Amino acid sequence: MYGYGGYPIYFDWTYLLAILGLVLTMIASGQVRSTFARYQKVKSRSGLTGAMAARMILDSQGLQNVAIEHVSGSLTDHYDPRSKTLRLSDSTYSYSSVAAICVAAHESGHAVQDKVHYGPLVLRSTLVPAAQFGSSLSWPIFIFGLIFSLQPLITAGIVLFMVAVLFQMITLPVEFNASHRALEIMKSSQLIPEDELEGGRQVLRAAAMTYVAALAASILQLLRLLILANDRRDRR
């Protein structure tokens, strides 16, 4: 194909893979936000706030040493295994909705995983530095290798990106298991009424799909890297 002045124009169709990955993550993100918003409006009859529910779950599991802190933002909830701290966002900490309680329970599930040394969580924690390095530098190294036809750098970029993909793959069982633990604890302790658990399942299911979509998007990006690297070899 030729453009203005007779210079060749090449359409990089692999951009479609990146676009598809972006669409998947946007759909999953939109779904979790809409589901959370729906059940954020449903007040639990238990009257518990997210922070209260988390404290009750942690104490019932012998985790009195885990602190609970308030962190700004919406859906920025997370458990920090290094400081043994559960951080709950604005939308969770002081709300007594079904959504807030279930999100707090999910994060408490991560603290329980940490206590029992749940294998995938331990492995994921070990991979954090390598995954951060790989996700931030894989593309620059890969592109530099393409521009200057340096195969070792092209390969290094692909390997680094594979580490980031591996990290996301390990994240899936960690997140699904935390949700399973949360639902089991809420059910056995009757933390919230039985009829409210279905709403909690929907919130946690939607949240889990964001990790599935992120993994799918990363695999598509990895496929794109492999295709571009193969095309470069074919042109040599």
C-alpha positions in Angstrom: 0.0 0.0 0.0 1.4 3.4 -0.9 0.5 6.8 0.5 1.3 10.4 -0.5 4.6 10.8 -2.4 4.8 7.1 -3.1 6.1 6.2 0.4 4.9 2.8 1.6 2.3 2.7 4.4 2.0 -0.4 6.5 -1.0 -1.1 8.6 0.0 -2.9 11.8 -3.0 -5.2 12.3 -1.6 -6.3 15.7 -3.1 -3.0 17.1 -6.4 -4.8 16.9 -5.2 -7.2 19.6 -4.4 -4.3 21.8 -7.7 -2.7 21.1 -9.5 -5.9 21.9 -7.7 -6.2 25.2 -8.6 -2.6 26.1 -12.3 -3.2 25.3 -12.3 -6.3 27.5 -10.9 -4.4 30.5 -13.2 -1.5 30.0 -16.3 -3.8 29.9 -15.1 -5.6 33.0 -14.3 -2.4 34.8 -17.7 -1.0 33.9 -19.4 -4.1 35.1 -17.8 -4.1 38.5 -18.5 -0.5 39.1 -22.2 -0.8 38.1 -22.6 -3.9 40.2 -20.9 -2.3 43.2 -23.0 0.8 42.8 -26.2 -1.3 42.7 -25.5 -3.1 45.9 -23.9 -0.1 47.6 -27.5 1.3 47.7 -28.7 -1.9 49.5 -28.2 -1.4 53.2 -27.5 -4.6 55.1 -29.9 -5.5 57.8 -26.9 -6.4 60.0 -26.1 -2.7 60.4 -22.4 -3.5 60.1 -20.0 -1.2 58.3 -17.3 -2.5 56.1 -14.7 -1.8 58.8 -16.8 -3.5 61.5 -17.4 -6.5 59.4 -13.6 -6.8 58.6 -12.7 -6.5 62.3 -15.2 -9.2 63.2 -13.9 -11.6 60.5 -10.2 -11.0 61.3 -10.8 -11.5 65.1 -12.7 -14.7 64.4 -9.8 -16.0 62.5 -7.2 -15.1 65.2 -5.9 -12.1 63.3 -6.2 -9.5 66.0 -2.7 -8.2 65.0 -4.0 -7.1 61.6 -4.8 -3.4 61.6 -7.6 -1.8 59.7 -7.0 1.6 58.1 -9.1 4.1 56.1 -7.7 4.9 52.6 -9.0 7.5 50.2 -10.6 6.6 46.9 -13.3 4.2 45.6 -12.6 0.5 45.3 -9.0 1.0 46.4 -9.3 -1.6 49.1 -6.4 -3.9 49.6 -4.5 -6.0 52.1 -0.8 -5.3 52.7 1.0 -8.5 53.8 4.2 -6.6 54.7 2.6 -4.4 57.3 -0.2 -6.7 58.1 -2.7 -3.9 57.4 -6.1 -4.0 55.8 -6.9 -0.8 54.0 -10.5 0.0 53.2 -11.6 2.8 50.8 -14.1 5.6 51.2 -16.8 3.4 49.6 -16.2 0.6 52.0 -14.9 1.7 55.4 -17.9 3.4 56.9 -20.7 2.1 54.7 -23.2 -0.5 55.9 -24.2 -1.7 52.5 -24.1 -5.3 51.1 -21.4 -4.2 48.7 -19.2 -2.6 51.3 -19.4 -5.6 53.7 -18.6 -8.1 50.9 -15.6 -6.1 49.7 -14.3 -5.8 53.3 -14.8 -9.6 53.7 -12.9 -10.3 50.5 -9.9 -8.3 51.6 -10.1 -10.0 55.0 -9.9 -13.2 53.0 -6.4 -12.1 51.8 -5.3 -11.7 55.4 -6.5 -15.2 56.2 -4.5 -16.4 53.1 -1.4 -14.7 54.5 -1.9 -16.3 57.9 -2.1 -19.9 56.4 0.7 -19.2 53.9 -1.6 -19.9 50.9 0.7 -21.1 48.2 -0.4 -18.8 45.3 -0.3 -15.7 47.5 3.2 -16.5 48.7 4.3 -17.0 45.1 2.6 -13.8 43.9 4.3 -11.8 46.7 7.7 -13.2 45.7 7.1 -12.2 42.0 6.0 -8.6 42.8 9.4 -7.0 42.1 10.0 -9.0 38.9 6.5 -8.3 37.7 6.7 -4.6 38.3 10.1 -4.5 36.5 8.7 -6.5 33.6 5.5 -4.6 33.1 7.3 -1.2 33.1 10.4 -2.1 31.0 9.3 -4.9 28.7 7.9 -2.7 26.0 10.7 -0.1 25.9 13.3 -2.8 25.7 11.3 -4.7 23.1 10.8 -1.6 20.9 14.4 -0.6 21.2 15.4 -4.1 20.1 13.0 -3.8 17.1 14.3 -0.4 16.0 17.9 -1.4 16.1 17.4 -5.1 15.1 18.9 -6.4 18.3 17.4 -9.9 18.8 18.7 -10.3 22.4 16.8 -7.2 23.4 13.7 -8.3 21.6 13.8 -11.7 23.4 14.5 -9.9 26.7 11.4 -7.7 26.3 9.3 -10.8 25.6 10.6 -12.7 28.6 10.0 -9.7 30.9 6.5 -9.4 29.6 5.9 -13.1 30.2 6.9 -12.6 33.9 4.1 -9.9 34.1 1.6 -12.3 32.5 2.6 -15.1 34.9 2.0 -12.7 37.8 -1.5 -12.1 36.6 -2.1 -15.8 36.1 -1.2 -16.5 39.7 -3.4 -13.6 40.8 -6.5 -15.3 39.6 -6.5 -18.2 42.1 -5.6 -15.7 44.8 -8.6 -13.5 44.1 -11.1 -16.3 43.6 -9.9 -18.1 46.8 -10.2 -14.9 48.8 -13.8 -14.4 47.6 -14.6 -18.1 48.4 -13.2 -17.7 51.9 -15.1 -14.4 52.4 -18.4 -16.0 51.4 -17.8 -19.1 53.6 -17.0 -17.0 56.6 -20.0 -14.7 56.1 -22.2 -17.7 55.7 -21.0 -19.7 58.7 -20.9 -16.7 61.0 -24.2 -15.3 59.7 -22.4 -12.0 59.3 -25.1 -10.8 57.0 -28.6 -12.4 56.3 -28.6 -15.3 53.9 -30.8 -13.5 51.3 -28.1 -10.8 51.1 -25.3 -13.2 50.2 -26.5 -13.5 46.6 -25.9 -9.8 46.1 -22.5 -10.2 47.7 -21.7 -13.1 45.3 -22.5 -10.8 42.3 -20.3 -8.1 43.6 -17.3 -10.4 44.1 -18.0 -12.2 40.8 -17.9 -8.9 38.9 -14.7 -7.9 40.7 -13.1 -11.3 39.8 -13.9 -10.7 36.1 -11.7 -7.6 36.1 -8.7 -9.9 36.8 -9.8 -12.3 34.1 -10.1 -9.5 31.6 -6.7 -8.0 32.6 -5.1 -11.5 32.1 -6.8 -11.8 28.7 -5.6 -8.4 27.7 -2.0 -9.2 28.7 -2.1 -12.5 26.8 -3.3 -10.6 23.7 -0.4 -8.1 24.2 2.0 -11.0 24.6 0.7 -12.5 21.4 1.3 -9.2 19.7 4.9 -9.1 20.9 5.5 -12.6 19.5 3.9 -11.7 16.1 6.0 -8.5 15.8 9.1 -10.4 16.7 8.4 -13.1 14.2 7.7 -10.5 11.4 11.0 -8.9 12.2 12.8 -12.2 11.7 11.0 -12.9 8.5 12.1 -9.5 7.0 15.8 -10.2 7.8 
